[in-house]
Amino acid sequence: MLADLSIARGNLRLQCEQELRGKLMKLRQSYVECARAPDELERILMTAVSSMLVLARTLLRLGGGDPSGGADAVFTRTHVRFGASTASLRKAWQMKRGEIRLAGSGLETLYQEVLEEVQGLARVVDGLAR
């Protein structure tokens, strides 16, 4: 039943753009709110990176790329296909999986870099044909 569902490309692009811009706003807002509790940055980042994986897959679909595979492959293909940096998103995913640990200024730097990458992906989707 869901396999027969057809979503217009323009609608998918618009939804992706709205989701990216909403995620960007939420990340900025959370950063300001966590100024007094930096340990919360990690929790927020771990939640955000899962959503960003879904949105990167959607961008690949919209751009004619292959959205399959694991997070590293998806973020790498997103970088290659659109020229947008995704290195910090990959690093945040590694944190989520427990492969690396960051704290203090390293975590804050990663958060800022992820913000920049989400902003870059929002520019990418904005530039896609409507």
CNS distance restraints for C-alpha pairs under 8 A (distance, minus, plus):
assign (resid   1 and name CA) (resid   5 and name CA) 7.06 0.50 0.50
assign (resid   7 and name CA) (resid  11 and name CA) 6.89 0.50 0.50
assign (resid   7 and name CA) (resid  12 and name CA) 6.73 0.50 0.50
assign (resid   8 and name CA) (resid  12 and name CA) 6.37 0.50 0.50
assign (resid   9 and name CA) (resid  13 and name CA) 6.10 0.50 0.50
assign (resid   9 and name CA) (resid  62 and name CA) 7.12 0.50 0.50
assign (resid   9 and name CA) (resid 130 and name CA) 7.99 0.50 0.50
assign (resid  10 and name CA) (resid  14 and name CA) 6.14 0.50 0.50
assign (resid  10 and name CA) (resid 130 and name CA) 5.39 0.50 0.50
assign (resid  11 and name CA) (resid  15 and name CA) 6.12 0.50 0.50
assign (resid  12 and name CA) (resid  16 and name CA) 6.07 0.50 0.50
assign (resid  12 and name CA) (resid  58 and name CA) 8.00 0.50 0.50
assign (resid  12 and name CA) (resid  62 and name CA) 7.82 0.50 0.50
assign (resid  13 and name CA) (resid  17 and name CA) 6.13 0.50 0.50
assign (resid  13 and name CA) (resid  59 and name CA) 7.95 0.50 0.50
assign (resid  13 and name CA) (resid  62 and name CA) 6.87 0.50 0.50
assign (resid  13 and name CA) (resid 125 and name CA) 6.86 0.50 0.50
assign (resid  13 and name CA) (resid 128 and name CA) 7.73 0.50 0.50
assign (resid  13 and name CA) (resid 130 and name CA) 7.11 0.50 0.50
assign (resid  14 and name CA) (resid  18 and name CA) 6.17 0.50 0.50
assign (resid  15 and name CA) (resid  19 and name CA) 6.07 0.50 0.50
assign (resid  16 and name CA) (resid  20 and name CA) 6.11 0.50 0.50
assign (resid  16 and name CA) (resid  55 and name CA) 6.51 0.50 0.50
assign (resid  16 and name CA) (resid  58 and name CA) 6.97 0.50 0.50
assign (resid  16 and name CA) (resid  59 and name CA) 7.45 0.50 0.50
assign (resid  16 and name CA) (resid 125 and name CA) 7.27 0.50 0.50
assign (resid  17 and name CA) (resid  21 and name CA) 6.13 0.50 0.50
assign (resid  17 and name CA) (resid 122 and name CA) 6.14 0.50 0.50
assign (resid  17 and name CA) (resid 125 and name CA) 5.87 0.50 0.50
assign (resid  17 and name CA) (resid 126 and name CA) 6.56 0.50 0.50
assign (resid  18 and name CA) (resid  22 and name CA) 5.95 0.50 0.50
assign (resid  19 and name CA) (resid  23 and name CA) 6.00 0.50 0.50
assign (resid  19 and name CA) (resid  55 and name CA) 7.77 0.50 0.50
assign (resid  20 and name CA) (resid  24 and name CA) 6.12 0.50 0.50
assign (resid  20 and name CA) (resid  55 and name CA) 7.32 0.50 0.50
assign (resid  20 and name CA) (resid 118 and name CA) 6.85 0.50 0.50
assign (resid  20 and name CA) (resid 119 and name CA) 7.84 0.50 0.50
assign (resid  20 and name CA) (resid 121 and name CA) 7.39 0.50 0.50
assign (resid  20 and name CA) (resid 122 and name CA) 5.61 0.50 0.50
assign (resid  21 and name CA) (resid  25 and name CA) 6.20 0.50 0.50
assign (resid  21 and name CA) (resid 119 and name CA) 7.68 0.50 0.50
assign (resid  21 and name CA) (resid 122 and name CA) 6.32 0.50 0.50
assign (resid  22 and name CA) (resid  26 and name CA) 6.12 0.50 0.50
assign (resid  23 and name CA) (resid  27 and name CA) 6.07 0.50 0.50
assign (resid  23 and name CA) (resid  48 and name CA) 7.43 0.50 0.50
assign (resid  23 and name CA) (resid 118 and name CA) 7.84 0.50 0.50
assign (resid  24 and name CA) (resid  28 and name CA) 6.25 0.50 0.50
assign (resid  24 and name CA) (resid 115 and name CA) 6.62 0.50 0.50
assign (resid  24 and name CA) (resid 118 and name CA) 6.27 0.50 0.50
assign (resid  24 and name CA) (resid 119 and name CA) 6.59 0.50 0.50
assign (resid  25 and name CA) (resid  29 and name CA) 6.08 0.50 0.50
assign (resid  26 and name CA) (resid  30 and name CA) 5.94 0.50 0.50
assign (resid  27 and name CA) (resid  31 and name CA) 6.10 0.50 0.50
assign (resid  27 and name CA) (resid  44 and name CA) 7.72 0.50 0.50
assign (resid  27 and name CA) (resid  48 and name CA) 7.87 0.50 0.50
assign (resid  27 and name CA) (resid 115 and name CA) 6.91 0.50 0.50
assign (resid  28 and name CA) (resid  32 and name CA) 6.52 0.50 0.50
assign (resid  28 and name CA) (resid 115 and name CA) 7.51 0.50 0.50
assign (resid  29 and name CA) (resid  33 and name CA) 6.28 0.50 0.50
assign (resid  30 and name CA) (resid  34 and name CA) 5.97 0.50 0.50
assign (resid  30 and name CA) (resid  41 and name CA) 7.87 0.50 0.50
assign (resid  30 and name CA) (resid  44 and name CA) 7.51 0.50 0.50
assign (resid  31 and name CA) (resid  35 and name CA) 6.41 0.50 0.50
assign (resid  31 and name CA) (resid  41 and name CA) 7.05 0.50 0.50
assign (resid  34 and name CA) (resid  38 and name CA) 5.61 0.50 0.50
assign (resid  34 and name CA) (resid  40 and name CA) 6.31 0.50 0.50
assign (resid  34 and name CA) (resid  41 and name CA) 6.71 0.50 0.50
assign (resid  37 and name CA) (resid  41 and name CA) 7.80 0.50 0.50
assign (resid  38 and name CA) (resid  42 and name CA) 7.87 0.50 0.50
assign (resid  38 and name CA) (resid 104 and name CA) 7.51 0.50 0.50
assign (resid  38 and name CA) (resid 108 and name CA) 7.88 0.50 0.50
assign (resid  39 and name CA) (resid  43 and name CA) 7.53 0.50 0.50
assign (resid  39 and name CA) (resid 103 and name CA) 7.95 0.50 0.50
assign (resid  40 and name CA) (resid  44 and name CA) 6.30 0.50 0.50
assign (resid  41 and name CA) (resid  45 and name CA) 5.99 0.50 0.50
assign (resid  41 and name CA) (resid 107 and name CA) 7.47 0.50 0.50
assign (resid  41 and name CA) (resid 108 and name CA) 7.43 0.50 0.50
assign (resid  41 and name CA) (resid 111 and name CA) 7.33 0.50 0.50
assign (resid  42 and name CA) (resid  46 and name CA) 6.09 0.50 0.50
assign (resid  42 and name CA) (resid 107 and name CA) 7.07 0.50 0.50
assign (resid  43 and name CA) (resid  47 and name CA) 6.35 0.50 0.50
assign (resid  44 and name CA) (resid  48 and name CA) 6.13 0.50 0.50
assign (resid  45 and name CA) (resid  49 and name CA) 6.09 0.50 0.50
assign (resid  45 and name CA) (resid  92 and name CA) 7.05 0.50 0.50
assign (resid  45 and name CA) (resid 111 and name CA) 6.84 0.50 0.50
assign (resid  46 and name CA) (resid  50 and name CA) 6.91 0.50 0.50
assign (resid  46 and name CA) (resid  92 and name CA) 6.93 0.50 0.50
assign (resid  46 and name CA) (resid  93 and name CA) 7.41 0.50 0.50
assign (resid  46 and name CA) (resid  95 and name CA) 7.61 0.50 0.50
assign (resid  46 and name CA) (resid  96 and name CA) 5.51 0.50 0.50
assign (resid  47 and name CA) (resid  51 and name CA) 7.07 0.50 0.50
assign (resid  48 and name CA) (resid  52 and name CA) 6.22 0.50 0.50
assign (resid  49 and name CA) (resid  53 and name CA) 6.25 0.50 0.50
assign (resid  49 and name CA) (resid  89 and name CA) 6.59 0.50 0.50
assign (resid  49 and name CA) (resid  92 and name CA) 6.55 0.50 0.50
assign (resid  49 and name CA) (resid  93 and name CA) 6.29 0.50 0.50
assign (resid  50 and name CA) (resid  54 and name CA) 6.77 0.50 0.50
assign (resid  50 and name CA) (resid  93 and name CA) 7.79 0.50 0.50
assign (resid  51 and name CA) (resid  55 and name CA) 6.32 0.50 0.50
assign (resid  52 and name CA) (resid  56 and name CA) 5.94 0.50 0.50
assign (resid  52 and name CA) (resid  89 and name CA) 7.87 0.50 0.50
assign (resid  52 and name CA) (resid 118 and name CA) 7.93 0.50 0.50
assign (resid  53 and name CA) (resid  57 and name CA) 6.29 0.50 0.50
assign (resid  53 and name CA) (resid  71 and name CA) 6.39 0.50 0.50
assign (resid  53 and name CA) (resid  74 and name CA) 7.37 0.50 0.50
assign (resid  53 and name CA) (resid  75 and name CA) 7.34 0.50 0.50
assign (resid  54 and name CA) (resid  58 and name CA) 6.35 0.50 0.50
assign (resid  55 and name CA) (resid  59 and name CA) 6.16 0.50 0.50
assign (resid  56 and name CA) (resid  60 and name CA) 6.25 0.50 0.50
assign (resid  56 and name CA) (resid  67 and name CA) 7.82 0.50 0.50
assign (resid  56 and name CA) (resid  74 and name CA) 6.80 0.50 0.50
assign (resid  56 and name CA) (resid  75 and name CA) 6.69 0.50 0.50
assign (resid  56 and name CA) (resid  78 and name CA) 6.43 0.50 0.50
assign (resid  57 and name CA) (resid  61 and name CA) 6.31 0.50 0.50
assign (resid  57 and name CA) (resid  66 and name CA) 7.96 0.50 0.50
assign (resid  57 and name CA) (resid  67 and name CA) 4.65 0.50 0.50
assign (resid  57 and name CA) (resid  68 and name CA) 7.45 0.50 0.50
assign (resid  57 and name CA) (resid  74 and name CA) 6.55 0.50 0.50
assign (resid  58 and name CA) (resid  62 and name CA) 6.20 0.50 0.50
assign (resid  58 and name CA) (resid  67 and name CA) 7.19 0.50 0.50
assign (resid  59 and name CA) (resid  63 and name CA) 6.01 0.50 0.50
assign (resid  59 and name CA) (resid  78 and name CA) 7.48 0.50 0.50
assign (resid  59 and name CA) (resid 125 and name CA) 6.90 0.50 0.50
assign (resid  60 and name CA) (resid  64 and name CA) 5.98 0.50 0.50
assign (resid  60 and name CA) (resid  65 and name CA) 4.54 0.50 0.50
assign (resid  60 and name CA) (resid  66 and name CA) 6.11 0.50 0.50
assign (resid  60 and name CA) (resid  67 and name CA) 5.47 0.50 0.50
assign (resid  60 and name CA) (resid  77 and name CA) 7.78 0.50 0.50
assign (resid  60 and name CA) (resid  78 and name CA) 6.34 0.50 0.50
assign (resid  60 and name CA) (resid  81 and name CA) 7.73 0.50 0.50
assign (resid  61 and name CA) (resid  65 and name CA) 5.62 0.50 0.50
assign (resid  61 and name CA) (resid  66 and name CA) 6.70 0.50 0.50
assign (resid  61 and name CA) (resid  67 and name CA) 6.08 0.50 0.50
assign (resid  62 and name CA) (resid 128 and name CA) 7.97 0.50 0.50
assign (resid  63 and name CA) (resid  81 and name CA) 7.72 0.50 0.50
assign (resid  63 and name CA) (resid 128 and name CA) 7.70 0.50 0.50
assign (resid  65 and name CA) (resid  77 and name CA) 7.62 0.50 0.50
assign (resid  65 and name CA) (resid  81 and name CA) 7.16 0.50 0.50
assign (resid  66 and name CA) (resid  77 and name CA) 7.72 0.50 0.50
assign (resid  67 and name CA) (resid  74 and name CA) 6.24 0.50 0.50
assign (resid  68 and name CA) (resid  74 and name CA) 6.90 0.50 0.50
assign (resid  69 and name CA) (resid  73 and name CA) 6.01 0.50 0.50
assign (resid  69 and name CA) (resid  74 and name CA) 6.38 0.50 0.50
assign (resid  70 and name CA) (resid  74 and name CA) 6.20 0.50 0.50
assign (resid  71 and name CA) (resid  75 and name CA) 6.00 0.50 0.50
assign (resid  71 and name CA) (resid  90 and name CA) 7.29 0.50 0.50
assign (resid  71 and name CA) (resid  93 and name CA) 7.33 0.50 0.50
assign (resid  72 and name CA) (resid  76 and name CA) 5.99 0.50 0.50
assign (resid  72 and name CA) (resid  90 and name CA) 5.97 0.50 0.50
assign (resid  73 and name CA) (resid  77 and name CA) 6.04 0.50 0.50
assign (resid  74 and name CA) (resid  78 and name CA) 6.07 0.50 0.50
assign (resid  75 and name CA) (resid  79 and name CA) 6.25 0.50 0.50
assign (resid  75 and name CA) (resid  86 and name CA) 5.85 0.50 0.50
assign (resid  75 and name CA) (resid  87 and name CA) 7.82 0.50 0.50
assign (resid  75 and name CA) (resid  89 and name CA) 7.33 0.50 0.50
assign (resid  75 and name CA) (resid  90 and name CA) 6.53 0.50 0.50
assign (resid  76 and name CA) (resid  80 and name CA) 6.22 0.50 0.50
assign (resid  76 and name CA) (resid  86 and name CA) 6.98 0.50 0.50
assign (resid  77 and name CA) (resid  81 and name CA) 5.80 0.50 0.50
assign (resid  78 and name CA) (resid  82 and name CA) 5.91 0.50 0.50
assign (resid  78 and name CA) (resid  83 and name CA) 7.50 0.50 0.50
assign (resid  78 and name CA) (resid  84 and name CA) 7.14 0.50 0.50
assign (resid  78 and name CA) (resid  86 and name CA) 7.45 0.50 0.50
assign (resid  79 and name CA) (resid  83 and name CA) 4.91 0.50 0.50
assign (resid  79 and name CA) (resid  84 and name CA) 4.93 0.50 0.50
assign (resid  79 and name CA) (resid  85 and name CA) 5.60 0.50 0.50
assign (resid  79 and name CA) (resid  86 and name CA) 5.89 0.50 0.50
assign (resid  80 and name CA) (resid  84 and name CA) 7.65 0.50 0.50
assign (resid  82 and name CA) (resid 124 and name CA) 7.00 0.50 0.50
assign (resid  84 and name CA) (resid 117 and name CA) 7.23 0.50 0.50
assign (resid  84 and name CA) (resid 120 and name CA) 6.13 0.50 0.50
assign (resid  84 and name CA) (resid 121 and name CA) 6.52 0.50 0.50
assign (resid  84 and name CA) (resid 124 and name CA) 7.56 0.50 0.50
assign (resid  85 and name CA) (resid 117 and name CA) 5.95 0.50 0.50
assign (resid  85 and name CA) (resid 120 and name CA) 7.45 0.50 0.50
assign (resid  86 and name CA) (resid  90 and name CA) 6.30 0.50 0.50
assign (resid  86 and name CA) (resid 117 and name CA) 6.19 0.50 0.50
assign (resid  87 and name CA) (resid  91 and name CA) 6.26 0.50 0.50
assign (resid  88 and name CA) (resid  92 and name CA) 6.03 0.50 0.50
assign (resid  88 and name CA) (resid 110 and name CA) 6.36 0.50 0.50
assign (resid  88 and name CA) (resid 113 and name CA) 6.05 0.50 0.50
assign (resid  88 and name CA) (resid 114 and name CA) 5.55 0.50 0.50
assign (resid  88 and name CA) (resid 117 and name CA) 7.41 0.50 0.50
assign (resid  89 and name CA) (resid  93 and name CA) 6.16 0.50 0.50
assign (resid  89 and name CA) (resid 114 and name CA) 5.94 0.50 0.50
assign (resid  89 and name CA) (resid 117 and name CA) 7.48 0.50 0.50
assign (resid  90 and name CA) (resid  94 and name CA) 6.31 0.50 0.50
assign (resid  91 and name CA) (resid  95 and name CA) 6.37 0.50 0.50
assign (resid  92 and name CA) (resid  96 and name CA) 6.23 0.50 0.50
assign (resid  92 and name CA) (resid 110 and name CA) 7.45 0.50 0.50
assign (resid  92 and name CA) (resid 114 and name CA) 7.97 0.50 0.50
assign (resid  93 and name CA) (resid  97 and name CA) 6.27 0.50 0.50
assign (resid  94 and name CA) (resid  98 and name CA) 6.22 0.50 0.50
assign (resid  94 and name CA) (resid  99 and name CA) 5.11 0.50 0.50
assign (resid  94 and name CA) (resid 100 and name CA) 5.93 0.50 0.50
assign (resid  95 and name CA) (resid  99 and name CA) 5.72 0.50 0.50
assign (resid  95 and name CA) (resid 100 and name CA) 4.99 0.50 0.50
assign (resid  95 and name CA) (resid 101 and name CA) 5.87 0.50 0.50
assign (resid  95 and name CA) (resid 102 and name CA) 7.61 0.50 0.50
assign (resid 102 and name CA) (resid 106 and name CA) 5.66 0.50 0.50
assign (resid 102 and name CA) (resid 107 and name CA) 5.21 0.50 0.50
assign (resid 103 and name CA) (resid 107 and name CA) 4.88 0.50 0.50
assign (resid 103 and name CA) (resid 108 and name CA) 7.75 0.50 0.50
assign (resid 104 and name CA) (resid 108 and name CA) 6.40 0.50 0.50
assign (resid 105 and name CA) (resid 109 and name CA) 5.95 0.50 0.50
assign (resid 106 and name CA) (resid 110 and name CA) 6.21 0.50 0.50
assign (resid 107 and name CA) (resid 111 and name CA) 6.16 0.50 0.50
assign (resid 108 and name CA) (resid 112 and name CA) 6.30 0.50 0.50
assign (resid 109 and name CA) (resid 113 and name CA) 6.21 0.50 0.50
assign (resid 110 and name CA) (resid 114 and name CA) 6.07 0.50 0.50
assign (resid 111 and name CA) (resid 115 and name CA) 6.24 0.50 0.50
assign (resid 112 and name CA) (resid 116 and name CA) 6.42 0.50 0.50
assign (resid 113 and name CA) (resid 117 and name CA) 6.25 0.50 0.50
assign (resid 114 and name CA) (resid 118 and name CA) 6.10 0.50 0.50
assign (resid 115 and name CA) (resid 119 and name CA) 6.23 0.50 0.50
assign (resid 116 and name CA) (resid 120 and name CA) 6.20 0.50 0.50
assign (resid 117 and name CA) (resid 121 and name CA) 6.21 0.50 0.50
assign (resid 118 and name CA) (resid 122 and name CA) 6.20 0.50 0.50
assign (resid 119 and name CA) (resid 123 and name CA) 6.41 0.50 0.50
assign (resid 120 and name CA) (resid 124 and name CA) 6.33 0.50 0.50
assign (resid 121 and name CA) (resid 125 and name CA) 6.31 0.50 0.50
assign (resid 122 and name CA) (resid 126 and name CA) 6.10 0.50 0.50
assign (resid 123 and name CA) (resid 127 and name CA) 6.21 0.50 0.50
assign (resid 124 and name CA) (resid 128 and name CA) 6.59 0.50 0.50
